[in-house]
Amino acid sequence: MANQTPKQGSSGPNLKALGLKSPMEVFDILALLLIDGEPVIKEDKSLLDPKAKAQAVAEYFMQKFSLKLIDLPYLASQVKHDIKHGQIGKGIR
């Protein structure tokens, strides 16, 4: 029988199972990336304001890659894993 514990107010992916500590960590990781030499966050002000950062990251990945908001934790988890294992490092501010 599967564990039927209720989720914490959302129907999104289980962040702990993905190795992420909080929803904001998803945006923190993705906000610092450089993709094809282009920063995900173009204005430094957006890095300081959590809501602006989350909005800018979500918009970037929706426009460039047609990713939905629910897909971002999976991407952030993979990026975090690759950083930890030294597979990527260049392209991060």
DSSP file (Angstrom, degrees, kcal/mol; ACC not computed):
  #  RESIDUE AA STRUCTURE BP1 BP2  ACC     N-H-->O    O-->H-N    N-H-->O    O-->H-N    TCO  KAPPA ALPHA  PHI   PSI    X-CA   Y-CA   Z-CA
    1    1 A M              0   0    0      0, 0.0     2,-0.1     0, 0.0     3,-0.0   0.000 360.0 360.0 360.0 133.3    0.0    0.0    0.0
    2    2 A A        -     0   0    0      1,-0.1     2,-0.4     2,-0.0     0, 0.0  -0.365 360.0 -97.6 -74.3 152.0    1.4    3.4   -1.0
    3    3 A N        -     0   0    0      1,-0.1    -1,-0.1    -2,-0.1     0, 0.0  -0.591  34.0-164.6 -70.3 121.9    2.0    6.1    1.6
    4    4 A Q        +     0   0    0     -2,-0.4    -1,-0.1    -3,-0.0    -2,-0.0  -0.095  29.5 150.0-103.2  33.4   -1.0    8.4    1.5
    5    5 A T        -     0   0    0      1,-0.1     2,-0.0     0, 0.0    -2,-0.0  -0.452  51.3-109.7 -68.5 138.3    0.4   11.4    3.4
    6    6 A P        -     0   0    0      0, 0.0     2,-0.1     0, 0.0    -1,-0.1  -0.344  30.0-117.8 -69.4 148.3   -1.1   14.7    2.2
    7    7 A K        -     0   0    0      1,-0.1     2,-1.8     3,-0.1     4,-0.1  -0.450  32.7 -98.1 -82.2 159.9    1.0   17.1    0.2
    8    8 A Q  S    S-     0   0    0      1,-0.2    -1,-0.1    -2,-0.1     3,-0.1  -0.541  79.4 -59.5 -82.7  77.2    1.8   20.5    1.5
    9    9 A G  S    S+     0   0    0     -2,-1.8     2,-0.3     1,-0.1    -1,-0.2   0.515 114.4  77.2  70.8   7.1   -0.7   22.7   -0.2
   10   10 A S        -     0   0    0      2,-0.1    -1,-0.1     1,-0.0    -3,-0.1  -0.968  64.4-143.2-145.2 163.3    0.2   21.9   -3.8
   11   11 A S        +     0   0    0     -2,-0.3     3,-0.1    -3,-0.1    -2,-0.0   0.153  68.0 111.3-109.5  18.0   -0.1   19.3   -6.4
   12   12 A G  S    S-     0   0    0      1,-0.2    -2,-0.1    61,-0.0    58,-0.1  -0.048  78.2 -59.2 -80.3-173.7    3.3   19.8   -7.9
   13   13 A P        -     0   0    0      0, 0.0     2,-0.9     0, 0.0    -1,-0.2  -0.248  57.7 -98.2 -67.7 156.3    6.3   17.5   -7.8
   14   14 A N     >  -     0   0    0      1,-0.2     4,-1.1    -3,-0.1     6,-0.1  -0.664  34.8-164.0 -76.8 106.8    7.9   16.3   -4.5
   15   15 A L  T  4>S+     0   0    0     -2,-0.9     5,-2.9     1,-0.2     4,-0.3   0.874  85.4  54.4 -64.4 -39.2   10.8   18.7   -4.1
   16   16 A K  T >45S+     0   0    0      1,-0.2     3,-1.3     3,-0.2    -1,-0.2   0.894 105.7  53.0 -63.6 -38.1   12.5   16.7   -1.4
   17   17 A A  T 345S+     0   0    0      1,-0.3    -1,-0.2     2,-0.1    -2,-0.2   0.792 108.2  52.0 -66.1 -26.5   12.5   13.6   -3.6
   18   18 A L  T 3<5S-     0   0    0     -4,-1.1    -1,-0.3    -3,-0.3    -2,-0.2   0.453 122.2-107.9 -87.3  -1.4   14.1   15.8   -6.3
   19   19 A G  T < 5S+     0   0    0     -3,-1.3     2,-0.3    -4,-0.3    -3,-0.2   0.696  78.0 129.9  83.7  19.4   16.9   16.9   -3.9
   20   20 A L      < -     0   0    0     -5,-2.9    -1,-0.3    -6,-0.1    -2,-0.2  -0.842  48.4-155.1-110.0 146.6   15.6   20.4   -3.6
   21   21 A K  S    S-     0   0    0     -2,-0.3    -5,-0.1     1,-0.2    -1,-0.1   0.782  71.2  -3.5 -91.2 -29.3   14.9   22.1   -0.3
   22   22 A S    >>  -     0   0    0     -7,-0.1     4,-0.9     1,-0.1     3,-0.6  -0.980  68.7-103.8-157.2 162.8   12.3   24.7   -1.2
   23   23 A P  H >> S+     0   0    0      0, 0.0     4,-1.0     0, 0.0     3,-0.6   0.865 119.5  57.9 -60.4 -34.4   10.3   26.1   -4.2
   24   24 A M  H 3> S+     0   0    0      1,-0.2     4,-2.5     2,-0.2     5,-0.2   0.807  94.7  64.7 -68.2 -27.6   12.6   29.2   -4.1
   25   25 A E  H <> S+     0   0    0     -3,-0.6     4,-2.5     1,-0.2     5,-0.2   0.854  95.6  59.7 -62.7 -32.9   15.7   27.0   -4.6
   26   26 A V  H <X S+     0   0    0     -4,-0.9     4,-2.0    -3,-0.6    -1,-0.2   0.950 111.2  39.1 -56.7 -50.0   14.2   26.0   -8.0
   27   27 A F  H  X S+     0   0    0     -4,-1.0     4,-2.2     1,-0.2    -2,-0.2   0.846 112.5  56.8 -72.5 -34.3   14.3   29.6   -9.1
   28   28 A D  H  X S+     0   0    0     -4,-2.5     4,-0.8     2,-0.2    -1,-0.2   0.924 110.8  44.0 -61.5 -44.4   17.6   30.4   -7.4
   29   29 A I  H >< S+     0   0    0     -4,-2.5     3,-0.7     1,-0.2     4,-0.2   0.950 117.9  42.7 -65.9 -49.9   19.4   27.6   -9.4
   30   30 A L  H >< S+     0   0    0     -4,-2.0     3,-1.1    -5,-0.2    -1,-0.2   0.796 105.7  63.6 -70.4 -28.5   17.8   28.4  -12.7
   31   31 A A  H 3< S+     0   0    0     -4,-2.2    10,-0.8     1,-0.2    -1,-0.2   0.767 100.0  53.6 -67.2 -25.4   18.2   32.2  -12.3
   32   32 A L  T << S+     0   0    0     -4,-0.8    61,-2.3    -3,-0.7    -1,-0.2   0.463  86.3 110.8 -91.0  -1.5   22.0   31.9  -12.3
   33   33 A L  B <   -A   92   0A   0     -3,-1.1     7,-2.1    -4,-0.2     2,-0.5  -0.389  54.5-151.3 -76.5 150.0   22.4   29.9  -15.5
   34   34 A L  E     -B   39   0B   0     57,-2.8     2,-0.5     5,-0.2     3,-0.1  -0.993  15.1-167.0-112.2 124.7   23.9   31.2  -18.7
   35   35 A I  E >  S-B   38   0B   0      3,-3.0     3,-1.7    -2,-0.5    56,-0.1  -0.962  73.9 -15.4-118.9 119.2   22.3   29.4  -21.7
   36   36 A D  T 3  S-     0   0    0     -2,-0.5    -1,-0.2     1,-0.3    55,-0.0   0.871 129.6 -55.3  53.6  39.7   24.1   29.8  -25.0
   37   37 A G  T 3  S+     0   0    0      1,-0.2    -1,-0.3    -3,-0.1    54,-0.0   0.467 117.6 113.6  77.3   1.8   26.0   32.7  -23.5
   38   38 A E  E <   -B   35   0B   0     -3,-1.7    -3,-3.0    53,-0.0    -1,-0.2  -0.912  66.5-126.7-109.0 128.0   22.7   34.5  -22.5
   39   39 A P  E     -B   34   0B   0      0, 0.0    -5,-0.2     0, 0.0    -7,-0.1  -0.452   7.9-138.4 -71.0 144.8   21.8   35.0  -18.8
   40   40 A V  S    S+     0   0    0     -7,-2.1     2,-0.6    -9,-0.2    -8,-0.1   0.917  99.4  46.1 -64.9 -43.6   18.4   33.7  -17.8
   41   41 A I        +     0   0    0    -10,-0.8    -1,-0.2    -8,-0.3    12,-0.0  -0.903  66.8 179.6-102.6 118.8   18.0   36.9  -15.6
   42   42 A K        +     0   0    0     -2,-0.6     2,-0.5     1,-0.1    -1,-0.1   0.787  65.8  59.0 -90.8 -29.5   19.1   40.0  -17.6
   43   43 A E  S >> S-     0   0    0      1,-0.1     3,-1.2     0, 0.0     4,-0.6  -0.893  70.1-147.5-106.2 127.2   18.4   42.6  -14.9
   44   44 A D  H >> S+     0   0    0     -2,-0.5     3,-0.9     1,-0.3     4,-0.8   0.786  95.8  68.7 -61.8 -27.2   20.3   42.3  -11.6
   45   45 A K  H >> S+     0   0    0      1,-0.3     4,-1.2     2,-0.2     3,-0.8   0.860  92.8  59.2 -59.5 -34.8   17.3   43.8   -9.8
   46   46 A S  H <4 S+     0   0    0     -3,-1.2     7,-0.3     1,-0.2    -1,-0.3   0.779  97.0  60.5 -67.0 -26.1   15.3   40.7  -10.5
   47   47 A L  H << S+     0   0    0     -3,-0.9    -1,-0.2    -4,-0.6    -2,-0.2   0.789 105.8  48.0 -70.0 -26.2   17.9   38.6   -8.6
   48   48 A L  H << S+     0   0    0     -3,-0.8    -2,-0.2    -4,-0.8    -1,-0.2   0.757 102.1  65.6 -87.2 -26.5   17.2   40.5   -5.4
   49   49 A D  S  X S-     0   0    0     -4,-1.2     4,-2.8     1,-0.2     5,-0.2  -0.873  70.1-154.3-101.8 113.8   13.4   40.4   -5.5
   50   50 A P  H  > S+     0   0    0      0, 0.0     4,-2.5     0, 0.0     5,-0.2   0.874  94.2  47.6 -56.7 -41.0   12.1   36.8   -5.1
   51   51 A K  H  > S+     0   0    0      2,-0.2     4,-2.3     1,-0.2     5,-0.2   0.924 113.9  46.5 -67.7 -42.4    8.8   37.4   -6.9
   52   52 A A  H  > S+     0   0    0      2,-0.2     4,-2.6     1,-0.2    -1,-0.2   0.880 112.8  51.3 -65.6 -37.8   10.5   39.2   -9.8
   53   53 A K  H  X S+     0   0    0     -4,-2.8     4,-2.6    -7,-0.3     5,-0.2   0.943 110.8  47.1 -63.8 -48.3   13.1   36.4  -10.0
   54   54 A A  H  X S+     0   0    0     -4,-2.5     4,-2.4    -5,-0.2    -2,-0.2   0.903 114.6  47.2 -61.5 -41.7   10.5   33.6  -10.1
   55   55 A Q  H  X S+     0   0    0     -4,-2.3     4,-2.5    -5,-0.2    -1,-0.2   0.921 112.8  48.3 -66.5 -43.6    8.5   35.5  -12.8
   56   56 A A  H  X S+     0   0    0     -4,-2.6     4,-2.3     2,-0.2    -2,-0.2   0.905 113.7  46.9 -64.7 -41.8   11.6   36.2  -14.9
   57   57 A V  H  X S+     0   0    0     -4,-2.6     4,-2.3     2,-0.2     5,-0.2   0.937 113.4  48.1 -65.1 -47.1   12.8   32.6  -14.7
   58   58 A A  H  X S+     0   0    0     -4,-2.4     4,-1.9    -5,-0.2    -2,-0.2   0.919 113.5  47.4 -61.2 -44.1    9.4   31.2  -15.5
   59   59 A E  H  X S+     0   0    0     -4,-2.5     4,-2.7    -5,-0.2     5,-0.3   0.906 110.4  53.0 -63.7 -42.3    8.9   33.6  -18.5
   60   60 A Y  H  X S+     0   0    0     -4,-2.3     4,-2.9     1,-0.2     5,-0.4   0.951 113.2  41.6 -58.6 -51.5   12.4   32.8  -19.9
   61   61 A F  H  X S+     0   0    0     -4,-2.3     6,-2.1     1,-0.2     4,-1.3   0.798 115.0  51.3 -72.4 -27.3   11.9   29.0  -19.9
   62   62 A M  H  X S+     0   0    0     -4,-1.9     4,-1.0     4,-0.3    -1,-0.2   0.916 117.0  39.5 -71.3 -42.3    8.3   29.3  -21.2
   63   63 A Q  H  < S+     0   0    0     -4,-2.7    -2,-0.2    -5,-0.2    -3,-0.2   0.930 124.4  35.8 -72.9 -46.1    9.4   31.6  -24.1
   64   64 A K  H  < S+     0   0    0     -4,-2.9    -3,-0.2    -5,-0.3    -2,-0.1   0.872 137.7  12.4 -77.7 -38.1   12.7   29.9  -25.0
   65   65 A F  H  < S-     0   0    0     -4,-1.3    -3,-0.2    -5,-0.4    -2,-0.2   0.346  91.5-120.0-126.9   4.2   11.9   26.2  -24.4
   66   66 A S     <  +     0   0    0     -4,-1.0     2,-0.3     1,-0.2    -4,-0.3   0.817  56.7 159.5  56.0  33.4    8.1   26.0  -24.0
   67   67 A L        -     0   0    0     -6,-2.1    -1,-0.2    -9,-0.1     2,-0.2  -0.667  34.7-133.6 -85.2 141.2    8.5   24.6  -20.5
   68   68 A K    >>  -     0   0    0     -2,-0.3     3,-1.5    -3,-0.1     4,-0.7  -0.513  25.5-106.9 -88.0 162.0    5.6   24.8  -18.1
   69   69 A L  G >4 S+     0   0    0      1,-0.3     3,-0.9     2,-0.2    -1,-0.1   0.852 119.7  59.1 -57.1 -36.6    6.0   26.0  -14.5
   70   70 A I  G 34 S+     0   0    0      1,-0.2     4,-0.3     2,-0.1    -1,-0.3   0.711 100.6  57.5 -68.3 -19.3    5.5   22.4  -13.3
   71   71 A D  G X> S+     0   0    0     -3,-1.5     4,-1.6     1,-0.2     3,-0.6   0.699  85.7  80.5 -82.0 -20.5    8.6   21.3  -15.3
   72   72 A L  H <X S+     0   0    0     -3,-0.9     4,-2.9    -4,-0.7     5,-0.2   0.847  84.5  57.0 -62.6 -38.1   11.0   23.7  -13.7
   73   73 A P  H 3> S+     0   0    0      0, 0.0     4,-2.3     0, 0.0    -1,-0.2   0.890 107.1  50.4 -60.1 -35.9   11.7   21.7  -10.5
   74   74 A Y  H <> S+     0   0    0     -3,-0.6     4,-1.9    -4,-0.3    -2,-0.2   0.912 112.5  46.4 -66.7 -41.6   12.8   18.7  -12.6
   75   75 A L  H  X S+     0   0    0     -4,-1.6     4,-2.5     2,-0.2    -1,-0.2   0.930 113.0  49.0 -64.6 -46.0   15.2   20.9  -14.6
   76   76 A A  H  X S+     0   0    0     -4,-2.9     4,-2.7     1,-0.2    -2,-0.2   0.881 109.3  53.3 -62.3 -38.4   16.6   22.5  -11.5
   77   77 A S  H  X S+     0   0    0     -4,-2.3     4,-2.3    -5,-0.2    -1,-0.2   0.912 110.4  46.6 -62.6 -43.0   17.1   19.1   -9.9
   78   78 A Q  H  X S+     0   0    0     -4,-1.9     4,-2.6     2,-0.2    -2,-0.2   0.905 112.7  49.6 -66.7 -41.3   19.1   17.9  -12.9
   79   79 A V  H  X S+     0   0    0     -4,-2.5     4,-2.4     2,-0.2    -2,-0.2   0.932 111.7  49.0 -62.2 -45.4   21.2   21.1  -13.0
   80   80 A K  H  X S+     0   0    0     -4,-2.7     4,-2.5     1,-0.2    -2,-0.2   0.915 111.6  49.4 -61.0 -43.3   21.9   20.8   -9.2
   81   81 A H  H  X S+     0   0    0     -4,-2.3     4,-1.7     1,-0.2    -1,-0.2   0.925 111.7  48.2 -60.5 -45.9   22.9   17.2   -9.7
   82   82 A D  H  <>S+     0   0    0     -4,-2.6     5,-2.5     1,-0.2     6,-1.1   0.861 111.3  50.4 -66.3 -35.8   25.2   18.0  -12.6
   83   83 A I  H ><5S+     0   0    0     -4,-2.4     3,-1.6     1,-0.2    -1,-0.2   0.940 109.5  51.0 -65.4 -46.6   26.8   20.9  -10.6
   84   84 A K  H 3<5S+     0   0    0     -4,-2.5    -2,-0.2     1,-0.3    -1,-0.2   0.834 113.0  46.0 -59.6 -33.6   27.4   18.6   -7.6
   85   85 A H  T 3<5S-     0   0    0     -4,-1.7    -1,-0.3    -5,-0.2    -2,-0.2   0.263 114.3-114.8 -97.8  12.0   29.1   16.0   -9.8
   86   86 A G  T < 5S+     0   0    0     -3,-1.6    -3,-0.2     2,-0.2    -2,-0.1   0.668  79.9 124.4  70.5  16.9   31.2   18.5  -11.7
   87   87 A Q  S   <S+     0   0    0     -5,-2.5     2,-0.3    -6,-0.2    -4,-0.2   0.776  78.6  21.8 -82.0 -25.4   29.5   17.9  -15.0
   88   88 A I        +     0   0    0     -6,-1.1    -2,-0.2    -9,-0.1    -1,-0.2  -0.968  60.8 129.8-134.9 155.2   28.7   21.6  -15.5
   89   89 A G    >   +     0   0    0      1,-0.6     3,-1.0    -2,-0.3     2,-0.3   0.182  56.1  85.0-171.9 -37.2   30.2   24.7  -14.0
   90   90 A K  T 3  S+     0   0    0      1,-0.2    -1,-0.6     3,-0.0   -56,-0.1  -0.596  85.6  43.3 -75.1 144.2   30.9   27.0  -16.8
   91   91 A G  T 3  S+     0   0    0      1,-0.3   -57,-2.8    -2,-0.3     2,-0.5   0.527  88.1 108.1  95.3   6.3   27.9   29.0  -17.7
   92   92 A I  B <    A   33   0A   0     -3,-1.0    -1,-0.3   -59,-0.2   -59,-0.2  -0.975 360.0 360.0-116.9 128.5   26.9   29.8  -14.1
   93   93 A R              0   0    0    -61,-2.3   -60,-0.1    -2,-0.5    -1,-0.1   0.513 360.0 360.0 -68.3 360.0   27.4   33.3  -12.9
